[in-house]
Amino acid sequence: MNLLTQIRSLFEPALTALAPDKAKVPDYLAAIKPAANAEHGDYQANMAMALAKALNRPKEAQQVAKEIVAALPANEMLEPPTVAGPGFINLRLKSDFLAKALQAVATDPKLGVPPAAKPRTFVIDLSGPNVAKPLHVGHLRSTIIGDALVRILRFLGHRVEGDNHLGDWGTQFGILLYGYKNHRDDAAFKADPVRELARLYVTIKKQFKKEDDEEDGPTDDPIKKACQEETAKLHAGDPENVALWKLFMPACLEMLRPIYERLDVKIDHALGESFYNPMLPGVVEDMLARGIASESKGAIVIPNAKGVVPRTEEEQKKEEPPAIIRKRDGAFTYTTTDLATIKYRMDTWKPDAMLYVVGAPQALHFKTLFAQARRWGYAAVEFQHLQFGSMLEPVTKKKYSTSGGGAPELDTLLNDAARLGRQRFEESVAERRAHGHEVSDLDTTEVSRIVEAIGVGAVKYADLCQNRTTDYVFDVEKMTSTVGNTATYMQYAYARCRAIFRKGEIDEARFRASPPPVLVTHAAERALALQLLRFPEAVENAAAEYLPHLITAYLWDLAKSYSVFFENCPVLKAETPELKDSRLLLVDLVGRVIKQALDLLGIRVVERM
Ligand code: ARG
C-alpha cells in the first residue's frame, strides 16, 4: 500500500465535488506531499490556494481549506486535519492505523509494494561496452544504473527485457585486426588470447597521433587510417577479417564475463551491433521507399527532423544534424544499426517503452534517432535517453581518459574497493572485541564473501546514490565509509538487525507468519513505523522517474529513523514481553526493507559484519 496514493484517494471525491473544473483535480491531488517538516505532520495538502483562485475566492484560501477538510470522508487513516497559514492542510496518520498497516506489511513478501496497476513492457538498453577493448568506467555506470532500473521495474510487476547492445562490430575491431596482423605475439595469443588482444589494443591506440581519437571520419593519421581500412574490409565480408572476427569474439566476450559476474549483473540479451548487420540494407531501402531518407552527394541521409523541440540549452545550441544512414563508400552507421535495433525490438517484444542508459555525450544521437524512429512509424512507444554524468578521477577531479591506457580497468577499481572493504571489516571486528563483545572467527571464504559484498556494494551505491545526471568523484575511501549515506552503512544497519535476533536467540519466522501487534509508545517508534510504510512510495517514484537515487535517499531516511529508535527504545530489554515483540517486529522489518531496497539496487547484504 502506498500511503500517498491512499491519502489522495480520500481527497479525490472531496476535490471533485468542490472544483469548478474537474480536469484540474489531478493537479490538486499532486499538491499532497510528504511534509517537509515533521512538526507539521506526516503529509501536507497544499491545493487550497489554487482551488480558492479557481473558485474566484482568492482571499478565502483558508476557508476553502476548511471546506476541503469538511468534505473528506470518514476514515480510519487520518487524525482530524488542521489548517495552517494561508491554507495549508496538515495531515497526520493515526498511530493505530500505522500499527495495523505495518502488521499487514510484515506478512507481505513485497513489503507493502503493490504491483503496478498497468504493467508495461520495457526494453532497457544497458551496459553496451565496445567488446574489443577493456571496459571503461562509462560502461560501469550504464551497467549499474541500467541493472537497478531492470530490478526496480520488474519488482513492480512490469515485463522487462534487458538488452546489452554490444559494440562488437565497430572501429575497435579494425584496431584489433590491424594489431593482430602486424604486432601479434603468437605464443601469447595461444596462451591467453584475452590478454594478448587487450595488449594489442593498447599498443595500437598508443601509435595513434591522438590517443583519445575515437572519431570515425576521414583522417590523416596513417595508423588510424589502416585500422579503418581493416574495419571496412570486415564490413565488406572479407573472408580473412571475418574469420579473425570470429576468432576474436569469444576472447572478447570472455573479457567481460568475470566483470558482470563480479557485479552480479545478468543481462537477458546481448544482441550486439554485429547481430543487426544483415538487416541494415533493408532499413535503408525501407527508409528510401517511404520517402523518409533521400540521396545526397552519394550518401543516404535522413534530413533534419523538423518540429522537434530541444529540451536543454545545450541541445538548442547544437543544431540537429541530418543523419547519415549509408555513407558514400557504402558503409552503414551507428544510427542505421540503432534503427534496425528499434525495429527488431518492436517486432520481437512489442515494448511500451525503450530506455537507453547511455552517457550524456550521446544526447544528440538519441534525440535524432528517436525523431527518426517516430517518423518511421514508431510513434506510440516511449523513447527515453536516460543519461548520466561522468565518473571523475579522485586526484585531478577530471574525467577518466577513455583511451586504452589511461583509464583504470574496472577490476582495479573493484579491487581497491574490496581492499577497503576488508579493512572496514577488520576494524569492526577489532573494535567489537575491544568492547568486550564476543566475535566468532569466520572462515576465509565467508570473510571474502563479506568483503566482496562491501567492496562491490560500495561502488554501486556511490554510483546510484546521487541524481544520475551529475558527475561524481570515484573516491573509494568515502564510498566505504561507515558513517553517512553509503552501502557500507546500510549493510551495517542490516547486520545489526540480524545480530539482535541472533543475540536474543529468536526465530524471525514467527514475526513474518503471524506478526504480533505493533505498539506505538514512543515518538521514535512512530517515526520508524511511518518510514517503513513509505517504502512503496520510494519504489514507485524511482520507477516513475527512472531515478534509482530516490531509493537510496529513502534508505538514508530509514537508517536515520532506525538509529534514533535504536538509541531510545530498548528491544531485547523492553519493559514488557508485548513491547519486546512489537519492537522485534520493527527491527525485523527494517532488516527486510533494507535488504529488499539494496537488492533493487543490485547490492548484497551479509548476515554479519
Ligand atoms: N557501444 C556504445 C558506446 O560505447 C553504447 C551503446 C548504446 N546503445 C545503443 N543502442 N546505441 O558508445
Residues whose N, C-alpha, C, O or C-beta is under 5 A from the ligand:
A	BS01	LIG	D125 G128 P129 N130 H165 L166 G167 V358
